[in-house]
């Protein structure tokens, strides 16, 4: 039976007064690429709702197979 290990990644989002949350797309992609090379797979990603529905964090859940020897 396959066993998994899990990792959470919290990415802080930049807040701007007029346009709300600003997603750092390139930085997020780079970080996920880096973790992917280490065997991590993105399972879920969601933002939290804060003041007036704006988000200030992106929560990513990742998994990878546990290697047994």
PyMOL commands that set and color helices and strands:
alter all, ss='L'
color gray80, all
select helices_A, chain A and resi 25-37+51-53
alter helices_A, ss='H'
color red, helices_A
select strands_A, chain A and resi 4-12+14-16+20-22+41-47+57-65
alter strands_A, ss='S'
color yellow, strands_A
deselect
rebuild
show_as cartoon
